[in-house]
């Protein structure tokens, strides 16, 4: 069994992209052929050359909430930072609170001069807290006015345009982080892909921070993934079933789309059916892919579950060789970085 250290690599800090490019499609694209081991350096707009008439391009239409809130305890004036992770039910959310030691059960938190208030009702591990909100009006409108975009901690620069941390097809509110593989697409590029005869299919997976949480165990088999909500509609399932029956490829955009499709494929013995629920699927080398035949993704953190997922598809040695090539060629890494296409 693989250990976490098997997925480590040295990444120069200057390759971590701090800001998005002005043109979404101007990113570079590393194309990796897992059969031949060949690596090609391209530009992202050339992804259209990797897609054929009759294929399906599957994208995650989740929308990132401005989920970082700054509040204070009315009784002491102490400041707290609250990151919304998952809407468990009604006005109850799983959150991360810093500093966690100040957020005991029963703690009251006020945001925006009292426009929004919350009570901690349960303590979880890793600083996690279940809180319930109290407010007047429409919750999402209040969050949009009070919250900040929750950029990952490795991004130190301020984001001038919050829309650059949303895909152009983002629709379903609920993510704590962007499905970043989709950030490279423009409406114009999607229209060109569709004009080539490729089906554009959308699913939803609300990205929680569990996807990015470091693997803290040595044996990767002992790592537990955080659960995330997903949904695939009847229409999308039917389109994908027809594409596959006609011999087209199912191409996923990003690890969130892969995890959704493979959750469904695992649940229904390789068939594609409409479904929704919570998934904690952890894809590591040795996993047999049931739905996805190619995908695009960004370059991920060393020792992360996402590098393990790519390695499950392309093989660990080839994946790490591709990453080393990207480092040598000074590709940009992580959320605002360049992309790779694995086929």
PyMOL commands that set and color helices and strands:
alter all, ss='L'
color gray80, all
select helices_A, chain A and resi 4-7+13-15+24-26+44-50+100-102+125-127+139-146+162-165+180-184+187-195+209-211+220-222+234-245+254-267+305-314+316-328
alter helices_A, ss='H'
color red, helices_A
select strands_A, chain A and resi 28-32+39-43+56-60+62-64+68-72+79-89+92-98+108-111+116-123+128-135+172-175+199-205+228-232+250-253+275-279+294-298+339-342
alter strands_A, ss='S'
color yellow, strands_A
deselect
rebuild
show_as cartoon
